[in-house]
Amino acid sequence: MEMLDVYTHDGERTGKLVERGRRYRLGDDEYTMVIHAFIYHRDHGFLIQKRSVTKRVLPGAWCMTMGVVQAGEDSETGMRREVREELGLEIADGQIRNCVRTFNGHKIVDIYLVYTEAEIEDMVLQEEEVEQVCWVSGRELLSRFGGKNTRLHEEYVSCMQRYVHVTHKAEKRRRRRQNAKLAKQGSQG
């Protein structure tokens, strides 16, 4: 039996618990918390995963790594646990670049930007959760999940666009530094 904390709009625990998967009714200022991890590799892009067809929510859908924050966990701990369980990856402190909080109904949604050097072959997929994974470019991520036909709310899409923009700018800076270093080496040789 997996228990979830109930939070106020400000993200403070109320002391109340609900059981995951059971029907429960939350008050006007009561929320549970979920995380989404945008996992980014500078050479490959963003990691998306295909959910198992046996999942109750979004069976067979392509999405980010996501899950609930269990009772007693904070958001970041929940994100690290979900990534470890679903993908077999450990997230170090320096890999977490940003977190944006948004809301979807009675859910607080913390959306993380996580950098990785891991390759797909390094991942150990949790079969009951994840069927497969692949890398997509920022442009493809936005066209798949941020288009006009999306069911995602505007604030979530805006966060996704910011993460794609930030990673794109970082890549351009990295390439400029790399090219300058190569040019300097060339002029010295």
N, C-alpha and C positions, 0 to 999 in steps of 0.2 A: 504494500500500500504506500503510494508516493504522496506525500503531503506538501502543500504549497502554502507559503505565507500570504496573508492578505495585507496590502499596502494602502496608504493614503495616496492622494494625487501627488504629493510631494515625495513619494518613495519611502516613507517611514512605515515600518511594520506596525500593524495594529494590535498584534498579539493573537489575532484570530487565524486559524488554519482551516484549509479546505482540502478535501481529498481529490487528487487528480483523477479525471475520468468520471467522477460522480457528478450528478447534476447538483449545482449549488447556485444560490442567488446572492449576488453581491449588492450592497447598498450603493447609493449615488456616488459616494466618495471612497469606494473600495475597488481594489484592483489586484490581479495577480501579475507576475512579472515573467516575461520571456526575453530571450536573447536571439539576435541574428548576428552571425559572424561573416563579414565580407573578407575572405582570405585572399590575399594578393601576393603573387610572385612576380618579381620585376621582369623576368624573361618570358613568362607564360600568360600573365593576366590574372583574372579572377577565377576562383574555384567555385564551380556549381556542382550540386549533387542531385542525383535522381533518387527520390524517396522510394522505399520499398512499396510494392503494390498492396502489401498487407497492412499498411498504416491506416489508421482510422481517419486521420486528417491529411488531406492532400496526397492520397495514394498515387504513386507513380509520377508525381510532379517533379519538375526540375526547380530547384530553389537554392538558397544559401544554406549554410549550416545553421540550424536553429533548434531551440528547445526551451523548456521551462526552467525557471530558477526554483530549485527545491527549497523546502523549509530549512531555515538556518543558513543558507548560502547567501552571499551577496551576488550581485549581477556578474561581476568579473569571474568569480569562482565558478558560477554556473556556466559561463561561456567556456572557460577552460575545460570543465568537466565534459560538456557536450562535444567539444572538438576532440578531446581525448577518446571518448566513448565511440563516437561515430566514425572518426578518421584515424585514430591511433596516433595523433600528433600531440606533442607537449608544446604549450605556448609559453615562451619565456617573457619576462617583463618587458624587454626592449622591443618585442614584436608587436605589442599593442600600441597603435598609433593614435586612435581616437575612439570616442564613444559618444553617440548622439542618442538622446532619449526622446521618444515619441509615444503616442498613445493610439490604441486601436480598440475601441469599445472599452471594455473593462480590463484591458491588458496594458501594462506598461511595457514598451518595447525598447530595449537597449540594443542599439545597432553599433557593432564594433567594426573597426578597420584593423585587420591583423596582417602583418607582413610575414612571409615565410620563405625559406629557401628549400623547403621540402619538395620532392618530386612525387608524382602520382605513385610510382613504384615503392615509395617509402611509406605509403599509407596502408593501414589495415582497416578495411571497411567493416562496420558492424552490420552484418547481413540483414538482420531484422529491421534495420533503420534505413540503410543506404544500399541501392543496387549498383550504382556506378558514379564516377566523378569525372569531370573534365575541366579544362581551362578554357575560358572565353575572354576575348578582349573587352575593354571597357565599352566600346561601341556596341558589341554584341550583347553585353549585359544590359545596356540601356534599351536596346531594341527588343530584347526578350521580355524584360520585366518593367520597363519604364514607358512603354508606348501608350498610345491613346486607348487601347483596348484593355489596359491593365486593370486589375481589381485592387491594386495597391492604392492606399490613400496618398494624397498629394505631398504631405510632409515626408513620407517614407521615400517616395520617388525623388524628392529634392535632396534628401540625405544621400541616396545612391548616386545622384548626379555629382554631388560635392566630392564623394569618395573617388569617383572616376576622374574628375578634374584634378584632384590632389595627386593621385598616382600618376596621371599623365604629365603633370608639371614636374614631378620628381624624376620621372624617366627622362624628360628633356634635359633637366639639369645634369643628371648622371651621364648622359651621352655627351653633352658639351664638355664636362670635366674630362671624360675619357678621351675625346677627340683632342682637347688641349694637351693632355698628357702625351698622347701619341705624337702630336705635332712638335712638342718640346723635345721628345726623344729623337725624332727625325732630324731636327735641326742640330742636335748635339752629336749625331752619328755621322 
